[in-house]
Amino acid sequence: MAHEVETMAYANAVPWHGLGARVDQDVSVQEMLEAAGLNWELKQVPLQVAPSDRTPEAMVGLPVLERSAWVRDTDNKVMAVAGPSWRPLQPAKTIEFMRNYVASGNATLETAGSLRGGKLVWGLAKLNHNFEVRAGDHVNGYLLITSPNEVGKAITVRTTTVRVVCANTMAMAMAGVNGETHYRQTHMSDFNEEAAKAVVGNAHEQLAQAERNAKILDKLKLSASDAITKVLAPVFFPSTLNDKELMEEIQTPEGMPKRLLEIMASVESSPGNAEIAGTGWAVLNGVTHWADHVYGRSAASRMDRAWMGDNARHKLAVEQKLLELAS
């Protein structure tokens, strides 16, 4: 599959997606690279095009000016074709950044790997910051770096949370104390580790805001009908908003779209949601449970879309809608 996890390693608990090979918590950068299948580099290769004249005298490729191919050295797979300013973040540098952050005492390295045949490399570290939304409902904080080996896509370093009872992942939707929720950098320059550290230095403030938001949503009372009409339909089915008849239809068991049926099932019966039924917190966790554990054909595709794709955006949009209702 296009979104399949190519390689992965993890320390401590088995990740929510259940993928990867286990390593020790104090694993070195090189050991993590090897266990995660990331012990490769991208090499810059001059780009050539085959001439239209295929006679023996014209078999030498014609150079393509101002363009290079970036090729994985272990299998010669072409990852990107780019201009002279494009700079990849090598897997070793990605994991080294996370290892340095861990060594400072702020976190423990949890997972690392690649998606989409090496097109996206990531590392995840558990922060020494957690909170309770209500008694027994624990949420842990994490730091996630994603490094896409694709032209036009940016390197990001951001905080995220995981609700322990159901392993739901949620990116930070709010701004930190300096107005940033994450560090983002294009490939037009070498990775600025100090700038990334400066932004993620506010991770604990961001997680404190996440705690405040979660407790607000836990106090927000919401019926199933309001959850559909005021939150889920605007995010997932915007075409129904101006059609009263269609809006009524999608709230019936017979007319409810499959995606909405699945989401409502997660809202009502996903792990930990019985205790928070009828709240905005239950709706948000129903959506995140559906995105992380239900939607799609495989755990690998769910992981990609839940962390970096359309379902990551859906989670944030649902949270924003709920916070608007609460206010």
N, C-alpha and C positions, 0 to 999 in steps of 0.2 A: 504494500500500500504506500501511497505517496507520503502519508503522514506517520509512517511507522517509526518507532524508536529504533534507531540503528544500533546504538550501544548505550550502556548505562551501568553505573555502579552506585552503591549506597552504603552508608554506615548507619548504625543504630537500628531503629525500627524499620520494618518493611514499608516502603512508600505506599500511598493510597492506591496507586495504579498497579502495584504488585509486580513491577518489572525491575530487572537488573541483577547484578552480582554483588554480594555483601563484601565489604572491606572493613578493616579496623577503623575506629574513630580517629586515631592519631596518624592516619595514613599520610605519607609524604606526597608532594605534588606529582613526582614521577610515578609512584605506585598508583595514585588515583588515575593518572592518565592511562596507564596500562590496563587497569581493571575496567575503566570506563570505555576502553577502545579509542582513546583520544590521543594516543602517542603518534601523531602525524602532524605534518606542517603543510601549509600552502606555499607552493613555489611559483614564482612569476615566469611565464614562458612566452616568448615572442609569438604573436599570432600571425598565421599565414592562411591564405585561401588558395585552393586548388585552381589553376588556370583552366579556362574553357577548352584550350587546345591541349589535348591529352596525349600528344605525340611524345615519344621517348625524350626528345630534345627539350620538352617543355614540362617535365614532371616536377621540377623544383617549384615549391609553393611561392606565391607572391606575398610579400610582407604587407600586413595591414598596419598602417601608420597610426600612432596614438592609441593603440589598443593592445592589451595583453590578456592572456588566459591565466587564471590562477588555478593551479592543478594540485590535487592532493598527492603527496609524494609516495604514498603506500600503494596506490592503485591507478594513478594517472587520471583520476576522475576530474573533469573540469567543473569547478564550483562556480566560477564567475568569469565574465569577460568585461573588462573595465578599462578606463583611461588611466593615464600615468599618475593621477592624484589618489587613486583608490588604495587604501591600506587595510588589509585584513587584521583582525585580532586573532593571533594564533591560539589554538586550544591550550597550550602550556601557559600562555599569558593570562588567559581567562581563569584557569584554575589557580594560578599563582596569586592573582588578585584576591580570590576568595580565601585562599590559604593564609595570606597576609592578614586579612580581616579577622579570620578565626584566631590567628596567633596573638592578636591584640587582646584577646580575652572576651570579645564581644559576642562570639558565636561558636558553633560547632558545625563543621562541614558535614552535610547530610547526603546529597546526591550530586552527580555530574553525568553528562552524557550528550548524545547528539540525536537530532531528529532529521527526518527528510533526507536520509542518505548523506549526512554531514553538513547539510545546508544551514543547520542551526545548532550551535553548541551552547550548553547551559551549565550553571552550577547553582546549588541551593544550600544555604547555611541556616541553621536554626539559631535565632537570637536568644540571648538571655533575658527575654521579656515575654511574659504571659499574663493573662488576666481571666477573671471569671465574669460572665455576663449575669448569671445568677448562680446560686449554690450548686456546684457540681458541673456547671457548663463552662468548661475551660477552652481558651483560645490561645494558641502559641503564635509567636511572631517569627518570620523568616526573611532572609534577604535572597533575592533571585537575580542572577546576571544572565542575560541572553545575548548571544553573539551570532548574528546571522551572516553567513558567507554568501550574501546576495547583494547586488548593486541596488541602491535605492532604499535599503533597509538599515535601521540604526541599531547600534549596541545600546542596551538599556541595563540599568541596575536599579532595582526597586524593592520595596518592602511588600510582603504579602502575609496573610494570616491563614492558619489552619484551625478549624474547629475540631477539637480532639474527638468528640463522641462520634462524629461521622466523617472525619478527614476531609471536610469541605475546604477548598482553597478560595481565598478572596483577595484580589489586589487592592491596594490603597486607592480609594476614590477621592479622598480629601487632600488638600494641600498641606504641606508641612509648614514649619514656622518660617521658612524662608520662601514660601510660595511654591515649592517644588515637591512633587510626590516621588520623583525618581530622577536619576541621571540618564540623559540621552545624548548620544554622540554619533555622528555620521562616520563613514569610513574615509572621509576626505583628509584625515590627519591621524597620527599615531594615537593610540588610546591614552587618554589623560587620567591616569590613576589617581592623582591628587585631587583633581576636580570631582571625580566620582566619589572619592572618600568624603569630600566636603559635604556633598549632598546627602549621602546615606548616613552621615554622622547624625542626622536628625531622625533616624529610624525610630528611636524610642519616643520622640514627640509624636511622630505619625501613628505609632501603635497606641499611644495614649488617646489620640483622637479617634482611632478605630474602636477603642473601648467605649468612649463616650457615645459614639454613633450606635454601637450594638445595644447599649443600654436604653437609648432612645427608642430604637426599633422594638426592643423587648416590651416597652410600655405602650406601644402603638397597637390598639385593638383594631382588628381588621377581619371583616367577614369574607367568606369565599367569594361572594359576588363582587365586593369592593376590590378584592385582590385581583380579580380578573379584569374588571372594567377600568380600574384606576391605575393599575400597575402592569399586569402581564399583557393585556391587549395593546396598550400604547407602545410597549417595548417589542413584542414579538409579532403582533398582528395590527399594525397601524392602519391598515385599509378598512378595518371594522369600525373605527372611531366615529365616522360620520354616517354610519348606516345602522340605524336603531334596530331594524329587523335582524340584520346579521349579528349585531352585538348580542341580542337576545338568544339567537340560535346557537352561538358558540358556547353559551353557558349551560346548554342542555347536554345530557349524556349522548344523545344521538347526533347532535350537531357539533360537538366539541372536537377541534382538530387533534390529531394524534399527539402532536408536540405538547399541546395544552393539557391533554389527559395525563401524559407522563409527568409534566411539571406538577399538576395538582396532586397526583399520587405521591410524589416526593414531598410536597408541602404537608400532606396529611400523615404520611407513614414512614418517612425516612428516619434513620436512627437519631434519637434525641428530640424529635419534633413533637411527640405526644405531650411532653412537659411544657412546650411553649406554644401550643395550638392557639390559633386565633390572634396571633401577633404578627407584626411586621418582621420580626426576627425569624419567625417560622417561614414566612414567605421567602425571605432572602435565602435562608438555608435550604428551602425546597428547591429553589432555582439552582443554587450552587451544587446541591446533591445531584440533581438531574444532569447538569453540565459535566460534573466530574465522574459520575458513576453509572449513568444511564444512557445518555445520548451517544449515538455513533455505533460503529461496528466493532471497535476494539478499544482496549485501554490506552493504547498508544495514540490513536487519533483523538480520543477524549482529552488526553493530557495536553496535546498540542493546542487544541482549540480552547480548552479551559484556561490555559496559562497565557497564550499569546494570540489566539485567534478571535473569531466572532463571539464565542461564548464568554470570553473574558470581558468583552465590551458589553455583552448582555447583562452580566452580573453587576457591573458598575452602573449601568442604566437603571436596573431594577432597584439597586440601593439608593440611587439619587431620587427616583420616584417616591420611594418609601419615606425618605427624609423630608421631601417636600410635603408629603401628607402629614407627617409628624409635626411640622412647623406651622 
